[in-house]
Amino acid sequence: MIYIIKRDGRKKKFDKFKIVDAVLAAFKSVDGTITEYAEIKAGNIADYIQDYAENSDHELTIEEIQDLVEKGLSSTKRKDVAKEYILYRNERTRERNKNSVLVRNIGEKLKASNVENQNANVDEMSFGGRRGEAANVLMKQYALDYCMSEMARNNHLDNMIYTHDLDSYAVGMHNCLTIPFDDLLANGFNTRQTDVRPANSVNTAFQLFAVCDQLQSLQQFGGVSASHLDWTMVPYVRKSFYKHYKDGLKYINESLNPLYKEFTEKMNDTTPINEYTDVAPKAYQYAMDMTIKETQQAVEGMYHNLNTLQSRSGNQLPFTSINYGTCTLPEGRMVTKALLEGCIKGVGKFHKTSIFPCGIFQCMKGVNREPGDPNYDLYRLALESTSKRLYPNYANVDWSGNAGYDPDDPRTYFSTMGCRTANGWDINGFGQLKDGRGNIAPVTIILPTLAMMAKEEAEENGTDIVDCFMLLLDKKIHEAKDQLLERFEYICSQPMESAKFMYENNTMAGYVPEEGIRSALKHGTLAVGQLGLAETLEILIGENQTTEKGMELAKQIEQMFKDRCRLFKETYKLNFGVYYTPAENLCYTALKNFRKTYGKIPKVSDRDYFTNSIHVPVWEQISPFDKIDIESQLTGYSSAGCITYVELDGGMSNNLDALETLVNYAMDKDIPYFAINIPNDTCNDCGFTGEFNDVCPVCGNRNINHLRRVTGYLTGDYKTAFNLGKQKETEDRFRHSSLVEV
């Protein structure tokens, strides 16, 4: 028996008469009828192919058989018939491709007829966005079919373990990075076209900062971050000050000062600016005024650059984050003040809220938390900025999860990469160093799917649903680990030239050419994420983590995540960590896939989104302090990144004392990363900013930009930039401030 392989991989019995029919159809298309010559040739070609198939060492595919038909027709005197067959075959192929799901999906993206806003930072209507999204469809399919195991593929398709950014998986990119700006600005760096000299002024340093953000963002698919920008810029503030001081001395004759000659012989551009105070006071004041002005202009330039420098084929701004607030040196304080004032000022002619960079103020006891601390005034300025611009968010340098950091090394202070991603303790030698490390890749376990599987098993076998769930979760956490190891190996297999800027300039620390890129990648994080804890608890016990019973089970679940990741970290000597996934798009897509199988279930899938990671559901009517209390009991289980936020109303923007109380409360509750959401509506016609939704109270226009937070970032008008699920979630958010006077 002869079999052939169809296009979908199935086997079918060989039928030579189908070949006869195909050849006769080609002759009839040209001649208008079937001649005796055509019948003879059709029979000969079919017999030849049958003999070929019988003697072949493998089963022929449809394409191979059609190649043989072409060859047979081409060997006859009727070349016109051969040409007709080839044209017909090509047309059939085109029609099949046109009707395939893959090509249809690509077409939808190219035409922007199916805009899903999977990433609120991507303009899917733009040429670059349409081209990028179409390419992503193809690359995602390639990753599913050729880059991962059957286990990983099935977990993704069955809505159990989601593999993020499949398009980037296909080319072997990693996720995000905290860039070592101290080294890049001090030593210069190489690019594809040229090399860049070290910065010699604060203005140049901020320009190069933006350039490095853009260059690095092209080497990866996630965000880029500065872990301590205030400290980083200290040398360049000094360099600028020194230049201005020398200029001041040219115009101000203070050489009669007895200290002048001695001091000017030893001063240079690394001398702290406060040492210049008493030697030439007028020159000092001139230099201070000019340096402050230059720093402010440099920061303003950075804000404009990071909101206008398109990357990744022109459809996306670099996801950038900056951590600051702990430097008590006058130079660092000057930088922090300029960053906050620049954020408050806004960008453009209407001074709109800056989307990037994501500002993160690092709260630190003894530095900025209490009145009398050297940077307390900057903390208050940060709160003012948050009240008006939502940024900065707040990172807890004293967080217990960052134990072992070096108080004398700001590169080890707790910082995040914006959305919430963070680097924990490196098992491969870097300790709590943040610079040059990032998240290599995440996966996310869709907890509600596992809960429903456990429910079905428990009902069928008469067993305990929680026991069934915990066994299944344990299995899936191990599979998540295996999926991350697969991807890690695939990323490590890429040549250094794939990310030349990154490895040539050691932006990912630890790279040793003789050992390959694994030498650097091993210091990053492999993140085991999760989605929908609240809905999972509802399925398992009928209540979520806002109750005592719900919290008890939530802690049991999170302890398993933590224990397994600790085990994997020791076993594989790789930084596995628990990740509370941002789920910007996944909250919607996972919900849609869940509904296909299980339908709408009250308190589980009756809304258009799943609750993000371990968060209290946005509709729960509790006070901001209660929300912090609840989530603070779970954030300690995460080592790879998490965030807690509270939703306030616009009236809170004038109450800085209340905001300070909230931030301090979160820090004291050992929350690692905290954000405050205050509605931010901007009239695009007159520039008025506040909370007014659809009509500007100043000019009456309806051309309004509704800025809201997605993950840890701010991104555009939520009514157009967010996907449907995230839009609904935003609209459902309860204003926690309405229940308490703070």
C-alpha positions in Angstrom: 0.0 0.0 0.0 1.4 3.4 -1.0 0.7 6.5 1.2 1.3 10.1 0.7 1.7 13.0 3.2 -0.9 15.7 3.0 -0.2 19.4 3.8 -1.6 19.1 7.3 0.7 16.1 8.1 -2.0 13.4 7.7 -1.4 10.3 5.6 -3.7 9.2 2.7 -3.7 6.3 0.3 -2.0 7.1 -3.1 -4.6 7.4 -5.9 -3.0 7.7 -9.4 -6.3 8.6 -11.0 -6.2 11.9 -9.2 -3.0 12.6 -11.1 -4.7 11.6 -14.3 -7.6 14.0 -13.6 -5.2 16.9 -12.8 -3.2 16.4 -16.0 -6.3 16.2 -18.1 -7.7 19.3 -16.6 -4.5 21.2 -17.6 -4.8 19.9 -21.2 -8.5 20.8 -21.3 -7.8 24.3 -20.0 -5.6 24.9 -23.0 -7.3 22.9 -25.8 -10.9 23.2 -24.7 -11.4 19.5 -24.9 -9.6 16.2 -24.0 -7.7 14.7 -26.9 -6.4 11.1 -27.3 -2.8 12.5 -26.9 -3.9 14.1 -23.6 -5.3 10.8 -22.3 -2.1 8.9 -23.2 0.2 11.5 -21.6 -1.9 11.6 -18.4 -1.8 7.9 -18.1 2.0 7.8 -18.7 2.7 10.5 -16.1 0.5 8.8 -13.5 2.1 5.4 -14.0 5.6 7.0 -13.7 4.7 8.7 -10.5 3.2 5.5 -9.1 6.4 3.5 -9.9 8.5 6.3 -8.4 6.4 6.2 -5.2 6.6 2.4 -4.9 10.4 2.5 -5.1 11.0 5.6 -3.0 12.7 5.3 0.4 10.2 7.6 1.9 6.5 8.5 1.7 6.0 11.3 -0.8 4.3 14.6 0.1 1.7 16.3 -2.0 4.3 19.0 -3.0 6.7 16.3 -4.2 4.0 14.6 -6.3 3.0 18.0 -7.9 6.7 18.6 -8.7 6.8 15.2 -10.5 3.6 16.2 -12.5 5.4 19.4 -13.5 8.4 17.5 -14.6 6.3 15.0 -16.6 4.4 17.7 -18.4 7.6 19.7 -19.1 9.1 16.7 -20.8 6.3 16.6 -23.4 6.0 18.7 -26.6 3.2 20.6 -25.0 5.1 23.2 -23.0 1.9 25.4 -23.0 0.1 22.8 -21.0 3.0 22.5 -18.5 2.9 26.3 -18.1 -0.9 26.2 -17.5 -0.5 23.5 -14.8 2.2 25.6 -13.1 0.0 28.7 -13.1 -2.9 26.8 -11.8 -0.8 25.2 -9.1 0.5 28.6 -8.0 -3.0 30.1 -8.0 -4.2 27.3 -5.8 -1.3 27.8 -3.4 -2.0 31.5 -3.2 -5.7 30.8 -2.5 -4.8 28.3 0.2 -2.4 30.8 1.8 -4.9 33.6 1.6 -7.5 31.6 3.4 -5.1 30.2 6.1 -5.4 31.5 9.6 -1.8 32.7 9.7 -2.1 34.8 6.5 -5.4 36.1 7.6 -4.0 37.3 10.9 -1.0 38.9 9.1 -3.4 40.7 6.8 -5.5 42.0 9.7 -2.4 43.5 11.3 -1.1 45.0 8.0 -4.5 46.7 7.5 -4.9 47.6 11.1 -8.4 46.0 11.0 -7.8 44.1 14.2 -6.2 46.5 16.6 -5.9 44.8 20.0 -3.5 47.2 21.8 -1.6 44.4 23.4 1.1 46.9 24.3 -0.2 50.3 25.2 3.1 51.8 24.1 2.7 50.6 20.5 0.7 52.5 17.9 -0.8 49.7 15.9 -2.4 52.1 13.4 1.0 53.5 12.3 3.0 52.1 9.4 5.7 51.0 11.8 3.2 49.5 14.2 1.3 47.7 11.4 4.5 46.2 10.0 5.8 45.3 13.4 2.5 43.6 14.4 2.3 41.7 11.2 5.9 40.4 11.6 5.1 39.5 15.2 2.2 37.2 14.1 4.7 35.2 11.9 7.4 35.2 14.6 5.0 34.1 17.3 3.9 31.1 15.2 7.6 30.3 14.5 8.4 30.3 18.2 5.4 28.0 19.0 6.3 25.6 16.2 10.1 25.5 16.2 11.5 27.0 19.4 9.9 25.2 22.3 9.0 21.7 23.4 5.6 20.2 23.0 5.0 20.6 26.7 5.7 24.4 26.6 3.6 24.8 23.4 0.6 23.0 24.9 0.8 24.9 28.2 0.7 28.1 26.3 -2.1 27.1 23.9 -4.1 25.5 26.7 -4.1 28.7 28.8 -2.1 27.2 31.6 1.4 28.7 31.4 1.8 31.7 29.2 5.1 32.3 27.4 5.5 36.1 27.1 6.7 37.9 23.9 6.8 34.9 21.6 8.0 37.2 18.7 11.1 38.0 20.8 11.5 34.4 21.7 11.9 33.6 18.0 15.0 35.7 17.7 16.4 34.9 21.1 16.1 38.3 22.8 16.0 38.8 26.5 13.6 41.0 28.5 14.8 44.1 30.4 18.0 45.6 31.9 19.3 48.0 34.5 22.0 49.8 32.5 25.4 50.5 34.2 25.3 54.2 33.3 28.2 55.0 35.7 30.6 53.1 33.4 29.1 54.2 30.1 29.2 57.9 30.8 32.7 57.7 32.4 34.3 55.5 29.8 32.3 56.2 26.6 30.9 53.5 24.5 30.9 52.0 21.0 28.0 52.0 18.5 27.6 50.3 15.2 28.8 53.4 13.3 31.3 55.1 15.7 32.5 55.5 19.3 31.3 58.0 21.8 33.6 59.9 24.1 33.0 60.1 27.9 30.7 62.9 29.0 32.3 66.1 30.2 29.3 68.1 31.3 25.9 67.4 32.9 24.2 68.5 29.6 26.2 65.9 27.6 25.7 63.3 30.2 21.9 63.5 30.0 22.0 63.5 26.2 24.1 60.3 26.2 21.8 58.9 28.9 18.9 59.1 26.4 21.0 57.7 23.6 22.0 54.7 25.7 18.4 54.1 26.6 17.5 53.9 23.0 20.4 51.8 21.9 19.9 49.3 24.6 16.2 49.1 24.0 16.9 47.8 20.5 18.8 44.8 22.0 15.9 43.5 24.0 12.1 43.5 24.3 11.5 45.1 27.7 12.4 48.2 29.7 15.7 49.9 30.5 16.4 51.5 33.8 18.8 53.6 35.8 19.2 52.4 39.3 20.5 55.6 40.9 20.5 58.5 38.4 21.2 61.2 41.1 24.4 59.5 42.1 25.4 58.8 38.5 25.2 62.4 37.5 27.3 63.8 40.4 30.7 63.8 38.4 29.1 65.6 35.5 27.5 68.3 37.6 31.0 68.9 39.0 32.5 69.1 35.5 29.9 71.7 34.5 30.4 73.6 37.7 34.2 73.7 37.2 33.8 75.1 33.7 31.4 77.8 34.9 33.6 78.6 37.9 36.6 79.2 35.7 34.5 81.4 33.4 33.4 83.3 36.5 37.0 83.9 37.6 37.7 85.6 34.3 35.2 88.3 35.0 35.3 88.6 38.7 38.6 89.7 40.3 38.9 87.8 43.6 42.6 87.0 43.3 43.3 89.1 46.4 41.7 86.4 48.6 44.6 84.8 50.5 43.1 81.3 49.9 42.7 81.9 46.2 46.2 80.9 44.9 46.4 77.8 47.1 43.0 76.6 46.1 43.2 77.3 42.4 46.4 75.3 42.1 44.7 72.1 43.4 41.1 72.5 42.1 39.8 70.4 39.2 36.6 69.1 37.8 36.2 66.4 40.5 36.3 68.7 43.4 32.9 68.8 45.3 31.2 72.1 44.5 30.7 73.0 48.2 34.5 73.3 48.6 34.4 76.4 46.3 32.1 78.4 48.5 34.4 80.6 50.5 37.3 81.1 48.1 35.7 83.2 45.5 32.1 83.8 46.5 31.0 85.8 43.5 32.6 83.3 41.1 31.0 80.5 43.1 27.5 82.1 42.9 27.9 82.6 39.2 29.0 79.0 38.7 26.1 77.7 40.9 23.5 79.7 39.0 24.9 78.5 35.6 25.1 74.9 36.8 21.6 74.8 38.1 20.4 76.3 34.8 22.4 73.8 32.8 21.1 70.9 34.9 17.5 72.0 34.5 18.0 72.3 30.7 19.7 68.9 30.5 16.8 67.3 32.4 14.2 69.0 30.2 16.1 67.8 27.2 16.0 64.2 28.6 12.3 64.4 29.1 11.7 65.5 25.6 14.1 63.0 24.1 12.6 60.0 25.9 9.1 61.0 24.8 10.1 61.6 21.1 12.9 59.2 20.3 11.0 56.4 18.6 12.7 52.9 18.5 11.9 49.4 17.3 10.9 50.3 13.8 9.4 53.6 14.7 6.4 52.3 16.5 7.5 52.5 20.1 9.2 54.7 22.6 11.9 53.0 24.8 10.4 51.9 28.1 12.7 53.8 30.4 12.8 54.1 34.2 14.9 56.3 36.5 15.5 55.6 40.2 16.7 58.5 42.4 16.3 60.4 45.7 19.1 59.0 48.0 22.1 61.1 47.1 22.6 63.8 49.8 25.6 65.4 48.1 24.8 68.9 46.8 25.3 67.7 43.2 23.0 64.8 43.6 20.4 66.9 45.3 20.6 69.3 42.4 19.9 66.5 40.0 17.0 65.1 42.0 15.4 68.5 42.3 15.7 69.1 38.6 14.2 65.7 37.8 11.2 66.4 40.0 10.7 70.0 38.8 11.0 68.8 35.2 8.4 66.2 35.8 6.0 68.7 37.4 6.6 71.1 34.5 5.6 68.6 31.9 6.5 68.5 28.2 5.4 70.3 25.1 3.6 73.5 24.6 0.8 72.4 26.9 3.1 70.9 29.5 1.6 67.5 29.3 2.5 64.8 31.8 5.6 63.0 30.7 5.0 59.3 29.9 8.7 58.4 30.0 10.8 58.0 31.9 9.0 56.3 34.7 10.2 58.2 37.8 10.9 56.2 40.9 11.8 57.9 44.2 13.8 55.7 46.5 12.7 56.1 50.1 15.4 55.5 52.7 15.4 55.8 56.4 17.7 58.5 57.7 18.0 60.0 54.2 14.6 61.3 53.1 11.8 59.8 55.2 11.4 62.2 58.1 11.6 65.9 58.8 15.2 66.7 59.5 16.5 64.1 57.1 18.9 65.7 54.5 16.6 64.9 51.6 13.2 65.2 53.2 12.5 68.4 51.2 13.0 66.4 48.0 10.6 63.7 49.3 8.0 66.4 49.7 8.7 67.7 46.2 8.3 64.1 45.0 4.9 63.9 46.6 3.9 67.2 44.9 5.0 65.7 41.6 3.0 62.5 42.2 -0.1 64.6 43.1 0.1 66.3 39.7 1.8 63.9 37.4 1.3 60.4 39.0 5.1 60.0 38.9 7.3 59.3 40.8 6.4 55.9 42.2 8.2 54.9 45.4 10.8 52.2 45.9 11.6 51.0 49.4 15.4 50.9 49.9 14.8 49.4 53.4 12.7 46.5 52.0 13.6 43.3 53.8 13.7 41.4 50.5 16.8 43.5 49.6 18.8 42.4 52.7 22.5 42.3 52.2 22.8 45.5 50.1 25.8 47.8 50.7 24.7 51.1 52.2 27.8 52.7 50.7 27.1 51.5 47.1 23.9 52.9 45.5 24.2 50.3 42.8 22.9 47.8 45.3 20.0 49.9 46.6 16.5 48.5 45.8 15.4 49.7 42.4 12.9 48.6 39.8 12.7 48.6 36.0 9.4 50.5 35.9 6.6 48.0 35.4 7.7 46.2 38.6 10.6 44.0 37.5 13.4 43.8 40.0 16.7 42.1 40.5 17.2 40.0 43.6 20.3 38.4 45.1 22.5 37.0 42.4 23.5 33.4 43.1 26.4 33.8 40.7 28.5 36.3 42.5 27.0 39.8 42.1 25.0 39.8 45.3 22.5 42.7 45.4 24.2 44.6 42.5 21.4 45.9 40.2 23.5 47.5 37.4 24.1 45.3 34.4 21.4 42.8 35.4 17.9 42.3 34.2 15.0 40.0 33.7 16.0 37.4 31.1 12.5 36.0 30.5 9.2 35.5 32.2 6.4 33.0 32.0 3.0 33.3 33.8 0.9 30.6 35.3 -2.8 31.2 34.7 -4.0 30.2 38.1 -7.8 30.2 37.4 -7.4 27.6 34.7 -5.6 25.3 37.1 -8.3 26.0 39.7 -11.0 24.9 37.3 -9.1 21.8 36.3 -8.7 20.9 40.0 -12.4 21.5 40.6 -13.3 19.1 37.8 -10.9 16.5 39.1 -12.2 16.9 42.7 -15.8 16.5 41.6 -15.0 13.4 39.5 -12.9 11.6 42.1 -14.5 12.9 45.3 -11.3 14.5 46.5 -10.5 17.8 48.2 -10.4 20.6 45.6 -7.5 22.5 47.4 -5.4 19.4 47.6 -6.0 18.8 43.9 -5.1 22.3 43.0 -1.9 22.4 45.1 -0.7 19.2 43.4 -1.5 20.6 40.0 0.2 23.9 40.8 3.3 22.1 42.0 3.5 20.3 38.7 2.9 23.4 36.7 5.6 25.4 38.6 8.1 22.7 37.7 7.0 22.9 34.1 7.3 26.7 34.2 10.8 26.2 35.3 11.5 23.8 32.4 10.0 26.3 30.0 12.3 29.0 31.3 15.3 26.7 31.1 14.4 26.0 27.4 14.2 29.7 26.6 17.4 30.5 28.6 19.3 27.9 26.6 17.9 29.3 23.3 18.8 32.9 24.3 22.3 31.7 25.3 22.7 30.0 21.9 22.6 33.4 20.1 25.8 34.9 18.8 27.3 37.9 20.6 26.8 39.9 17.3 23.0 39.7 17.9 23.3 42.3 20.6 26.7 43.9 19.9 26.0 47.1 21.7 25.1 45.2 24.8 28.1 42.9 24.9 30.7 45.2 23.5 30.0 47.8 26.1 29.2 45.4 29.0 25.8 46.9 29.6 24.9 43.4 30.7 27.6 42.7 33.3 29.8 39.7 33.5 30.4 39.1 29.8 33.5 37.0 29.1 34.1 36.5 25.4 35.8 33.2 25.8 32.8 31.8 27.7 30.1 33.2 25.5 27.0 35.3 26.4 25.9 32.8 29.1 28.6 34.4 31.2 26.5 37.6 31.4 23.0 36.1 31.1 23.5 33.9 34.2 23.4 37.0 36.4 19.9 37.9 35.3 16.5 36.7 36.5 14.2 33.9 35.3 10.8 34.9 36.4 7.9 32.6 37.3 4.9 34.8 37.2 1.2 34.3 38.0 -2.2 35.8 37.1 -5.6 35.8 38.8 -5.0 34.8 42.4 -8.3 36.4 43.6 -10.4 34.5 41.0 -8.6 31.3 41.9 -9.5 31.7 45.5 -13.1 32.3 44.5 -13.1 29.0 42.6 -11.4 27.0 45.4 -13.1 28.3 48.5 -15.6 31.0 47.4 -13.8 34.0 48.8 -10.7 36.0 48.0 -7.7 37.2 49.9 -9.6 40.1 51.6 -10.9 37.5 54.1 -9.0 35.6 56.7 -9.7 32.3 55.1 -8.8 33.6 51.7 -5.5 35.1 52.9 -4.6 31.8 54.6 -4.9 29.9 51.3 -3.2 32.7 49.4 -0.2 32.5 51.6 -0.1 28.7 51.1 -0.1 29.2 47.3 2.6 31.9 47.4 4.8 29.9 49.8 4.8 27.1 47.2 6.0 29.6 44.5 8.7 30.9 46.8 9.9 27.5 48.0 10.1 26.0 44.5 11.9 29.1 43.1 14.4 28.9 45.9 15.0 25.2 45.1 15.4 25.9 41.4 17.8 28.7 42.1 20.1 26.4 44.2 19.7 23.4 41.9 20.4 25.2 38.6 22.6 28.1 39.9 20.3 30.5 38.0 18.2 33.3 39.5 14.7 31.9 39.5 12.3 34.3 41.2 8.6 34.8 41.9 7.2 37.4 39.7 3.9 39.2 40.1 3.2 39.6 36.4 2.2 43.1 35.1 -0.3 41.3 32.7 -1.1 44.4 30.6 -2.4 42.3 27.8 -2.6 38.9 29.5 -5.4 40.0 31.9 -7.6 40.2 28.8 -6.4 37.4 26.6 -6.2 34.8 29.4 -9.8 35.7 30.4 -11.0 35.3 26.8 -9.4 31.9 26.5 -10.8 30.8 29.9 -14.3 31.7 28.8 -14.1 29.6 25.7 -13.7 26.6 28.0 -15.6 27.5 31.1 -17.9 30.3 30.2 -18.9 33.2 32.5 -18.6 32.3 36.2 -19.7 34.9 38.8 -16.7 36.6 40.6 -14.4 34.6 38.3 -15.0 35.4 34.6 -18.0 37.7 34.5 -15.7 40.7 33.9 -13.5 41.3 30.9 -10.3 40.8 32.7 -8.5 38.7 35.3 -7.2 40.4 38.4 -3.5 41.2 38.0 -1.3 38.8 39.9 -1.9 39.0 43.7 -3.7 42.3 43.7 -6.9 42.9 45.6 -9.6 43.1 43.0 -10.0 46.6 41.8 -13.7 46.7 42.6 -13.3 45.8 46.3 -14.5 48.8 48.4 -11.8 49.0 51.0 -9.7 51.8 52.4 -6.2 52.5 51.0 -4.7 51.3 54.3 -6.6 48.1 54.2 -5.4 47.4 50.6 -1.8 48.0 51.7 -2.3 45.8 54.7 -3.7 42.9 52.6 -1.1 43.1 49.8 1.8 43.6 52.2 1.2 40.1 53.5 1.9 38.7 50.0 4.6 41.0 48.4 7.3 39.4 50.5 7.0 36.2 48.6 8.1 37.9 45.4 11.8 38.3 44.6 11.5 39.2 40.9 9.2 42.1 41.1 5.8 43.3 42.4 3.9 46.6 42.9 1.1 47.8 45.2 -0.9 50.8 44.3 -3.9 52.7 45.7 -6.5 54.5 43.7 -7.3 58.1 44.8 -9.7 60.8 43.5 -8.6 64.1 42.0 -9.3 65.9 45.3 -6.3 64.2 46.9 -3.9 66.1 44.6 -3.8 69.1 47.0 -3.3 67.1 50.2 0.5 66.3 50.3 0.3 65.3 54.0 -2.2 62.6 53.1 0.0 61.3 50.3 3.0 61.3 52.6 1.0 59.3 55.2 0.1 56.7 52.5 3.6 56.3 51.2 5.1 56.1 54.7 2.5 53.6 55.6 3.4 51.4 52.6 7.1 51.7 53.3 6.6 50.8 57.0 4.5 47.8 56.0 7.5 46.5 54.0 6.0 47.1 50.6 8.9 47.1 48.1 7.3 49.2 45.4 4.4 51.5 45.7 2.4 53.8 43.4 -0.5 56.2 43.8 -3.1 56.5 41.0 -4.7 59.9 40.7 -6.8 60.6 37.6 -5.0 62.8 35.1 -7.1 64.4 32.3 -5.5 66.9 30.0 -7.3 69.1 27.5 -5.4 68.9 24.2 -6.7 72.3 23.2 -5.9 74.6 26.1 -3.6 72.3 28.2 -5.7 72.4 31.4 -5.0 69.3 33.7 -7.1 67.8 36.4 -9.9 65.3 36.7 -12.8 66.2 34.4 -13.2 63.2 32.1 -14.9 64.3 28.9 -15.4 68.1 28.9 -12.7 70.7 29.7 -14.0 73.0 32.4 -11.8 75.9 31.1 -12.5 75.9 27.3 -15.4 73.5 27.0 -13.7 71.3 24.4 -14.0 67.5 24.3 -10.5 66.8 22.9 -9.3 65.2 26.2 -6.4 62.9 26.9 -7.3 60.5 29.8 -4.0 59.4 31.3 -4.1 56.4 33.6 -1.5 53.9 34.9 -1.1 50.5 33.2 1.3 48.1 35.0 3.8 50.5 36.7 4.0 52.8 33.7 1.8 55.6 32.4 0.8 55.1 28.8 -1.4 57.4 26.7 -5.2 57.8 26.8 -6.5 54.6 28.4 -9.7 54.8 26.2 -7.7 54.3 23.1 -4.2 52.9 24.1 -5.4 50.1 26.5 -6.9 46.9 25.3 -10.6 46.3 26.1 -9.9 44.3 29.2 -7.6 46.9 30.7 -10.1 49.7 29.8 -12.8 47.9 31.7 -10.5 47.3 34.6 -9.6 51.0 34.7 -13.2 52.0 34.8 -14.0 49.5 37.6 -11.2 50.8 39.9 -12.6 51.8 43.2 -11.3 55.1 44.7 -9.9 53.9 48.0 -9.7 57.4 49.3 -13.5 57.7 49.5 -13.6 55.5 52.6 -11.1 57.2 54.9 -9.9 60.6 55.9 -6.1 60.5 55.4 
